[in-house]
Amino acid sequence: MISYDLIAKNLNNCLTDTSFLPLANGKKGKVRDSYDLGDKLILITTDRQSAFDRILASIPFKGQVLNQVSAFWFEQTRDIVNNHVIQIPDPNVTVAKKCRVFPIEFVVRGYLTGSTDTSAWMLYAKGSRTICGNILPDNMVKSQKFDKPILTPTTKSDAHDESISAQQIVERGIIDQKTWDKLASIAFKLFERGTQIAAKNGLILVDTKYELGLDDKGEITLIDEIHTPDSSRYWIAATYQERFTKGQEPENIDKEFLRLWFKDHCDPYNDKELPPAPKELIVELSYRYIKLYEMITGREFAIDPMPVRERIAGNLKKFG
């Protein structure tokens, strides 16, 4: 396992911008930058840390972890649904098929939790018992497992995602009923597979989101990322029940503690400027990303001694 000292030495070796690359038709996302090559996309996962629809910090090795964790999960779920991966020429980069993206994020939740204003728990705590068309029973408590996972879709937006029900999606003509049923079925199957593999590795897959599209043949295709620490919440299985019984927060291995730090020290939704995240929190989050990679894949995390910008530039020369 990588050491905290090695992570600390790489605090300035973060990929936060990709405009130095000689690639055209670029688009900057919250975490991923994409470049349109006409018949395919180059997707570069940066080390930017996003939450509350803002960039909170830069986390060493985070982009590599996300890209390689996704690569693992894409392979593990290929029998459920096709995915967009063509090639992975660099630890931070995926060359992907271009797809016509469904304008919905498929958020699947196995537990009642969350800290953001739109999370299932915060809505439930304020009295909501119907969330995205799912009717929830009274007297549930935070971190409680649902009888079966629920799907809480959101619209896709560069600014702020909006919760929506399956009925509204069909009624507004966003996705027809037959296609929606097929997509929802795929989302639940992906979550089930993720839950099973996570459990074998001592983890609980709490909730996650999927993005789906149609490739040039009209086939449903899984895109973007899958079961990463950015798109998913993980808890440590061994301590969950005891901590839940005591009313304590589950032991997590995701970015939730960084979200909570910002909520304790500022108003992350409305403050114009946010305080810098403490270095020890950045190092800890990087360590957790790497630990998750190793737990899920069973592989040792490999660090290239070459600076990340120099490495990526070399590996993407043939695409320039």
C-alpha positions in Angstrom: 0.0 0.0 0.0 1.2 3.5 -0.9 2.5 5.6 2.1 1.1 8.9 3.3 4.6 10.4 2.8 4.7 9.5 -0.8 1.3 11.0 -1.4 2.4 14.2 0.4 5.4 14.5 -1.8 3.1 14.4 -4.8 0.7 17.2 -3.7 2.0 19.4 -6.6 2.0 16.5 -9.1 -1.8 16.9 -9.8 -3.5 17.0 -13.2 -5.9 20.0 -12.9 -5.9 21.2 -16.5 -5.4 19.5 -19.9 -5.2 22.5 -22.2 -1.5 22.0 -22.6 -2.2 19.0 -24.8 -2.2 19.5 -28.6 -5.8 18.2 -28.9 -8.7 20.0 -30.6 -12.4 20.2 -29.8 -11.9 20.1 -26.0 -14.6 20.4 -23.4 -14.0 20.8 -19.7 -16.2 19.0 -17.2 -16.3 19.0 -13.5 -13.7 16.2 -13.3 -13.2 14.9 -16.8 -12.0 16.8 -19.9 -13.1 15.4 -23.2 -11.7 15.9 -26.7 -13.8 15.0 -29.8 -11.7 13.3 -32.5 -14.7 12.9 -34.8 -15.2 9.1 -34.7 -14.2 8.8 -31.0 -13.6 10.7 -27.8 -10.5 11.1 -25.6 -11.6 11.3 -22.0 -9.0 12.5 -19.5 -9.8 12.1 -15.8 -8.2 14.9 -13.8 -7.4 15.2 -10.1 -10.0 17.8 -9.6 -12.3 17.1 -6.6 -15.9 18.1 -7.2 -18.8 18.3 -4.8 -21.7 20.8 -4.3 -21.3 21.5 -8.1 -18.0 23.1 -7.4 -14.3 22.2 -7.4 -13.1 21.8 -3.8 -9.5 20.7 -4.2 -6.9 18.7 -6.2 -6.2 15.2 -5.0 -3.0 13.4 -6.1 -3.5 10.2 -8.1 -7.3 10.6 -8.0 -7.7 10.7 -11.7 -5.6 7.6 -12.2 -7.7 5.7 -9.6 -11.0 6.8 -11.1 -10.0 5.8 -14.6 -8.5 2.5 -13.6 -11.3 1.6 -11.2 -13.8 2.3 -14.0 -11.7 0.1 -16.4 -12.0 -2.7 -13.9 -15.8 -2.4 -13.5 -16.4 -2.0 -17.2 -14.7 -5.4 -17.7 -16.7 -6.9 -14.8 -20.1 -5.8 -16.2 -19.5 -6.3 -19.9 -22.0 -9.3 -19.9 -24.8 -7.0 -18.6 -24.4 -4.1 -21.0 -21.9 -2.9 -23.7 -19.6 -0.1 -22.7 -17.8 2.7 -24.5 -14.1 1.7 -23.9 -12.0 1.4 -27.0 -8.5 1.8 -25.5 -6.8 2.9 -22.3 -3.5 4.5 -23.5 -2.6 6.1 -20.2 -3.6 5.5 -16.5 -5.7 8.8 -16.7 -7.1 8.4 -20.2 -9.8 6.4 -21.9 -10.4 6.4 -25.6 -14.1 5.9 -26.0 -16.9 5.3 -28.5 -19.0 8.3 -29.2 -22.6 7.8 -28.1 -25.9 9.6 -28.1 -26.3 10.1 -24.4 -29.6 9.8 -22.6 -30.1 13.1 -20.7 -30.7 11.3 -17.4 -28.4 10.1 -14.7 -29.5 6.8 -13.2 -28.9 7.1 -9.5 -29.4 3.8 -7.6 -29.6 3.9 -3.8 -29.3 0.9 -1.5 -29.4 2.9 1.8 -31.0 6.0 3.1 -28.1 8.5 3.5 -26.4 11.6 2.2 -25.4 15.1 3.3 -26.2 17.3 0.4 -29.5 19.2 0.2 -30.8 16.9 -2.5 -29.8 13.7 -0.9 -32.4 11.1 -0.1 -31.7 11.4 3.7 -31.9 15.2 3.8 -35.2 15.1 1.8 -36.6 12.3 4.1 -35.5 14.2 7.2 -37.4 17.2 6.0 -40.6 15.1 5.8 -40.6 13.8 2.2 -41.8 10.3 1.8 -42.0 10.2 -1.9 -38.6 10.6 -3.6 -38.5 10.5 -7.4 -41.7 8.4 -7.4 -40.4 6.0 -4.7 -42.7 5.8 -1.7 -40.7 5.4 1.5 -42.1 4.1 4.8 -42.2 6.2 8.0 -39.7 5.8 10.8 -36.6 5.1 8.8 -33.3 6.3 10.2 -30.1 7.6 8.5 -27.9 4.9 7.0 -30.7 2.3 7.0 -30.8 -0.2 4.2 -33.8 -0.1 1.9 -35.8 -3.3 1.5 -34.6 -3.2 -2.1 -32.6 -0.6 -4.0 -34.4 2.4 -5.4 -33.8 4.4 -8.6 -33.8 8.2 -8.2 -33.1 9.7 -11.6 -31.8 13.2 -12.1 -31.7 15.3 -15.2 -28.2 16.0 -16.6 -26.9 19.5 -16.2 -23.6 21.4 -16.3 -25.0 23.6 -13.5 -27.2 21.6 -11.1 -28.9 18.2 -11.6 -32.6 18.1 -10.9 -34.4 15.1 -9.4 -37.2 13.6 -11.5 -39.4 10.6 -11.4 -39.7 7.8 -14.0 -43.3 8.9 -14.7 -42.2 12.5 -15.4 -39.4 11.3 -17.7 -41.9 9.3 -19.8 -44.6 12.0 -19.7 -42.2 14.7 -20.8 -41.1 12.6 -23.7 -37.5 12.5 -22.5 -37.4 8.7 -22.8 -40.2 6.4 -24.0 -41.6 3.8 -21.6 -40.2 0.7 -23.3 -36.7 2.1 -23.4 -37.0 3.4 -19.9 -37.9 0.0 -18.6 -34.9 -1.5 -20.3 -32.5 1.2 -19.0 -33.9 0.9 -15.4 -33.4 -2.9 -15.6 -29.8 -2.4 -16.6 -29.1 0.1 -13.8 -30.5 -2.4 -11.2 -28.4 -5.3 -12.6 -25.3 -3.1 -12.6 -25.9 -2.2 -9.0 -26.5 -5.8 -8.0 -23.2 -6.8 -9.7 -21.4 -4.0 -7.9 -23.0 -4.9 -4.6 -21.9 -8.6 -5.0 -18.3 -7.8 -5.9 -18.0 -5.1 -3.3 -19.2 -7.5 -0.6 -16.6 -10.1 -1.5 -14.0 -7.4 -0.8 -15.4 -6.2 2.5 -17.3 -3.2 1.2 -20.9 -2.0 0.9 -21.8 -0.3 -2.3 -24.2 2.3 -0.8 -25.3 4.3 -3.8 -24.0 5.2 -7.3 -25.0 6.7 -10.6 -24.8 5.4 -14.2 -24.8 7.2 -17.5 -26.1 5.4 -20.6 -26.3 6.1 -24.3 -26.7 4.6 -27.7 -23.7 3.8 -29.9 -23.6 4.2 -33.7 -25.4 0.9 -34.0 -28.2 1.9 -31.7 -27.1 -0.4 -28.9 -27.5 0.7 -25.3 -24.0 1.5 -24.0 -22.6 2.2 -20.5 -20.5 5.4 -20.6 -18.6 7.9 -18.4 -17.6 6.0 -15.2 -18.8 3.1 -13.1 -18.6 2.4 -9.3 -15.8 4.9 -8.7 -15.3 6.9 -5.5 -16.7 9.9 -7.4 -19.9 8.3 -8.6 -20.4 6.0 -5.7 -20.5 5.8 -1.9 -18.8 2.9 -0.2 -18.8 1.8 3.5 -16.7 -0.8 5.3 -18.9 -3.8 5.8 -17.3 -5.2 8.9 -18.2 -2.2 11.1 -21.5 -1.1 9.5 -24.0 -3.0 11.7 -22.4 -2.0 15.0 -22.0 1.6 14.1 -25.6 1.7 12.7 -27.0 0.2 15.9 -25.2 2.9 17.9 -26.5 5.7 15.6 -23.0 6.4 14.3 -21.9 7.4 10.8 -20.8 4.3 8.9 -17.1 3.9 8.3 -16.6 5.2 4.8 -14.0 5.0 2.1 -15.1 7.8 -0.1 -15.2 11.6 -0.3 -18.0 12.1 2.1 -15.7 13.3 4.9 -14.4 16.1 2.7 -18.0 17.2 1.9 -18.7 17.2 5.6 -15.6 19.3 6.3 -16.7 22.0 3.9 -20.3 22.0 5.3 -18.8 22.5 8.8 -16.5 25.4 7.7 -18.5 27.3 5.1 -21.7 27.4 3.0 -20.5 25.5 0.0 -23.6 26.3 -2.0 -23.6 30.0 -1.6 -20.2 31.3 -0.5 -18.3 33.0 -3.3 -15.0 31.7 -2.2 -14.3 28.5 -0.3 -11.6 27.9 2.3 -8.7 25.7 1.1 -9.0 22.1 2.2 -6.3 21.2 4.8 -3.4 19.3 3.3 -3.9 16.4 5.7 -7.5 15.9 4.4 -6.2 15.9 0.8 -3.5 13.3 1.6 -6.1 11.2 3.5 -8.6 11.3 0.6 -5.8 10.3 -1.9 -4.9 7.4 0.4 -8.6 6.3 0.5 -8.9 6.5 -3.3 -5.9 4.2 -3.6 -7.0 1.9 -0.9 -10.4 1.5 -2.6 -8.7 0.7 -5.9 -6.6 -2.0 -4.3 -9.5 -3.5 -2.3 -11.8 -3.6 -5.3 -9.3 -4.9 -7.9 -7.0 -6.9 -5.8 -4.1 -5.2 -7.6 -1.3 -3.1 -6.2 -1.6 0.5 -7.2 1.2 1.4 -9.6 2.8 4.9 -9.6 4.8 6.1 -12.6 7.7 8.2 -11.4 7.3 10.5 -14.4 5.3 13.7 -13.7 1.7 13.2 -14.7 1.6 16.0 -17.3 4.7 14.8 -19.0 3.5 11.2 -19.0 0.1 12.0 -20.5 1.7 14.2 -23.2 3.9 11.3 -24.2 1.2 8.7 -24.2 -1.2 10.8 -26.3 1.3 12.0 -28.9 -0.3 9.7 -31.6 -3.7 11.5 -31.1 -2.4 15.0 -31.5 
